[in-house]
Amino acid sequence: MAAAVGVALLLAGSLGHRASGHPPTPSAAASARTAPRAAADTGGARGSQTRTQNAAVARLASYGLPLFCGGRSKRLVALTFDDGPGPYTRLAVAKLRRHDLRATFFLVGKQIRAYPGLAQLERSVAAFGDHTLTHPFLPSLPNAQMVEQIAGEQTLIEHVTARRVLLFRPPYEGRSPAVDREVRRLGMLDVLWNVDSADSLGANYAAIERNVVSGLRPGAIILMHENRGQTIRALLSIFAALARDHLQAVTIPELIERDPPSLAQLRAGGLGCATKLKPGSGG
Ligand SMILES: [Zn+2]
């Protein structure tokens, strides 16, 4: 934990562009000017994270409710990869790039440090989410450590990738009122899923493919893990199924911008994702 606190102290103020309640400081503004890669975030190129996407995520985050799926009115889905970066990151990025697909990576701080350069590599195909510094079960931590795990990781990813981090996913689905409050205070949206690949339960590539493909519907948010060879092996079949169903894989911010859930759907939690649309019916 001392190392984690050290990182947070080192990085404190390096990016001050938090959501509400955290106005940029003069030093943060100066720092942003010296980070040329951040400029890409204001453009509309594929793979970038636009201001309108950030605004859409911030608006949804202000409700303080977790997201399980998108609005289901457009033929969009979100592939999400937890726990990286790691040994399969280059392969995953190459596959996504080759098929012109986008994904969301929920990164862990200790992995970012163990695999330097890989989070930056993911920028061209990814949006990023906070998955804590060391992947603990947050509800069992003392409050200060819980805060450090979440806030420290948000700062670390923003420093390394020059991207705003407005998404959070709790390790082991470990939420509590205190965790939810901290995520909201930091301007982030809690992102869960409505389709579980079951790769973290040891499913092989054929079962992962089956689990994902059977859940492919407009608005689906699909849970996968980046450091599993069986998951990476299943990707091409999953991509083929997306093409067959005329579904586009986008990042979570793009999904929220183009097809956000209604407030009623958000309030319904996972049950708000139940509607099934036939291929071709979703616009
Ligand atoms: Zn995880």
Residues whose N, C-alpha, C, O or C-beta is under 5 A from the ligand:
A	BS01	ZN	D82 D83 P171
